[in-house]
Amino acid sequence: MIELKYLNVCLVEPSVVQAHFIKQELAELGVTRVDIVNSGAAAISRLEAGPPLDVLLSALYLPDMTGTELVYQLRTSGVHTELPFILVSSETKPHVLDPIRQAGSIAILPKPFTRAQLQVALGNTLSYLNADVDRDEFESLHVEDLKVLVVDDSSTARRHIRSILEKLGFERFTEAINGREAIAALGESLFDLVVTDYNMPEIDGRELTSYIRQRSAQSTVPVLMVSSEKNEERLAAVQEAGVSAVCDKPFDTAHVKSLLAQMLKHEG
C-alpha cells in the first residue's frame, strides 16, 4: 500500500511563487518527494529520465503547451497511460475543462485551492494507486468473470475507465463508441455491467439506458453512468431512464468502487 509520505510527485508550474506555495501545501500534508519543472517538455523529460512518478500535478497554461495537451500526450504515450494526473487551474469554463475530465484526470483543483481540497485530490490518487491491492469488497463477487460493456465516444476516456476497472479485478471488456454500437453489442452478448458516458453522438447515455430498461433482453443489468454533466434537469432524466448510479468525472476511485460493490451485490 502506497502512503502519502511515499508519493513521488512531479509539479509542472511555470510560476515560481505558485510552485513554492503548492510545494509547501504538499509538505503540510506529508508529501515531501516533489520534483518541480516549469514546462510540459520538462515534465516529459522527467518522466523519461526516472525514477518513476506516482502522480503529476500540472497548471493548465504552460509556456510550451497546455495541461490538456500534456495529459493527452501521457494517455497516448503507451508508457504513462495510467499515471494519475491532477490539474490545478483557475479556469472554470466547461468546454476548457471537459477534455481534461475525458482524459481521466484524478482531480481538478481550483487556483487557489484549500488544503482540504488538496487532501481530497491526494486521497483519490492513493485510492487509485492502491485499488489493485485493496479489493476486500470484491472478493466474493468474482469480478474477473463478469463481462463489462464500456460505452464512451472518447477512446482516452474508455481507456481510463478500463484502467480503474482492471485495478479492481475486472478482466472481460467490450467497448462501444456510442449508444448505437452498445445496442448492437447488447444484441450479440450478455453483460453483467454497463458503464456508459452521458454525452455521446447518435444515441446518448440516457437513450441507451432507456433502451436497456424498456426494450432489451437484459433489462436488469446494472448501468453505471459516468459524466461531467451538471444540468440538474438532464441528470433527473438520466435517473428516470433507470440508471443504477451516476458517477462524476473526474472519477473518485473509492466512490466508484463502493458504487460497483453495491450494484453487483444487489444484482447477485
N, C-alpha and C positions, 0 to 999 in steps of 0.2 A: 504493500500500500504506500503510495506516494503521499507525503505530508507537505504542508505549506513551506516549512523551513528547508525542504529539499528541492523545491521547484527551481528549475533553471529557466530564467526569463530573459527574453530579448525585448527591449523597449525601443521602438522606432519613433523618434520625436526630434524634429529639427530645432525646436526651441530649447535652448539651454535652461531657461527658467522653468519651463514646463517639465522637462526631463528631470530636473532636480526635485521638483515638487512630487512627481509621481514616484520617483525612487524612494523618497522619504516616506511616502504613504505606504509603499510596499514594505519597507523596513519596519514600520509600526505594526504591520500585521505578521511580521516574522519572516518575510521574504527578502533575503539578502543576496542571493545569487542572481544579479541583474547586470546584463550587458546592455550598454546604450549605444545606438547607432542613429545617424541623422538622415538616412535616405533609404529608399526601397532597395537600391542596388547594394548598399552596405548590409542590409538585412539578409539578402540572398547570399552574399559572400560569407556572412557569419554562419549561416546555416550550412553552407558547403564546407566551411573550414572545420566545424565542430568546436567543442564537443556537442552532443545532441541537446536540443532545447525541449522544454515541456510546454511552453506557451509563448506566443508572440503578441505583444501589445503594440498597437500602432495608431498614430494620428491619421486623420483622413487625408490631409493635404501635405504631401511630401515634396521636396524640391525636384524630384525626377519622375514621380508617378503619384497616383492616388493610393490610399489604403485599399480601395476596391480593386485596383489593378494588381496590387501586391498579393492580396488574398487569392485572387483568381490564378495568378502565377503559381502560387503554392498548390492550389487544388488541382491544377493540370500538370504539375511537375512530374508526377509518377513516383516521387520520393517523399514529399512533405504534404501529401494529400490529407492526412488526418491530424496535422499539427493544430492544436487549439489556437484560435485567433480571437483577440479582443480588440474592438475598435474603441478609441477614445476621441470623441468629437463633439463640437458644439452644434453640428448640423442636425436639423430636425425634419427636413423635407423628406417625405416618404419615398419619392422617386429616386432620391440620392441614397437613402439607407436600405431600400429593399434589395438591391443587388448584394449588399453585404449579408443581409439575412439569408438570401438564397444560397450564398456561398458556404453557409454553415458556420457562421461565427458563433463562438461560445457566448459572447455578450457584447452589447453596445453600451458603453459608458458615456454619459454626458460630460461636457467640459465646461465648468469644473464639476467633478464628482465628489460625493461624500465618501468617507472611509467605509461606511456601511455598504454603499453600492459597490465599492471595490471588493469588499469581503464577499459579497454575494457572487460577483463575477468569478473570483478565485475559487469559491466553493463549487461553482458549476464546473470549473476547469478540473478540479480534483474528482468530482463525480464522474466526469467523462473519462479521465485518465485511469480511474480505479474501477470502472464499470465491469471490466473483464475478470476482476478478482473479487467482486462483491456481488454475487448473484444469488444470495440466500432466498429471495422471494421467488426465484425461477426454478429452484432445484426440483420441485415436484411437477413442473409444467412441461418438462422435456421439450423446450422450445426449439432445440436443434432439429426436431422432426416436423415442426409447423411450417406450412407454406405461407409465405407473405407476398402480397401484391403491393408494390410501391409505385405510386402514381404521382408524377410531377413533370412539368414541361421543361424543367431545368435539370440537365444531366449532373451539374455540380450539386444541386440540392438532393437529387436521388442518391448520389454517392455519399453525401454526408449522413442522410437518413440510414443508409445501409451500414455505414461505419459504426453508428451508435447501436443499431440492432445486432450487428455482428459481435460487438463487445459484450452484449447481453446474452450471447449464445445462439442467436438465430443463424441459420445456415442456408435455408432454401428460399430463394428470391425469384420473383418475376417482376419485370419493370414495364411500365407503360408511360407514354409521354403526355397523355391526356385521358379524359373520361371515355372517349370513343375507343381507344386502344384497350382501356381497362375493361370495358363492357365485352369486347371481343375475347379478352383473356378469361373473364369470368364464365364465358360460354364454353370454354375449352377445358378448364381445370377447376378443381375445388380448392378454396383457400381457407386458411384458419384465421387470417388477419389481413385487413386492407389498411394501408397507410397512404393517405392522399392529401395533396395540396388543395387549396381552395380555388385560387385564381389560375385557370388554365384555358387555352383556346378550345373551341368547338364544344366540348362538354366539360363544365367546371366541376369542382368537388361537390357542390350542393346537388347538382343534377345527377352526378354519379351516385351519390348516397341515396337519393330518391329512387333511382333505378334499382339499386341493390335491394332496398327495403320493399319496393312495390312490385317489381317485375322480374327479378332474378330468381334462380333456384337456390340461391344462397342468402336468403333474406335475413338470416340471423347472424351472419358473420360480423365480428367486431370491426368497426370502422373508426380509425383514429384520424381526425382532421388536423393537419398542420398548416398554419397560415400566419401571415403578418397582418391580416385583415383586422381593422379596428372599428369598422362600421357596425354599430350595435344591431341595426335592422338586418343586415346581411348575416351576422352571426346568429341572430334569432332564427332566421330562415334555415340556416345550416342545422341548428338544433332541432327544428321542426321536421327537417328532412329525415332525421333519425340517426345522426352520428352518435357513436358510443362516447366519444370525448373529443375535446378540441384542445390543441396544444399550440402555443405561440412559437414563432420564430423571432429571435434565436431560441433554440431548444434549451430547456433546463433538463439536463440528463436525468437527474434524480426524479424529477416530476414525471418525465416520460416513462421511466422505469416503474414508478408507482402506478401510473395510469394503466400501463400494459398488464401489470400483475393483477390489478383489479378486474380488468376486462377479460383476461384469459381465464382467471379462476372462475369468474361468473359464467363464462361460456362453457367451461368444463362441467 
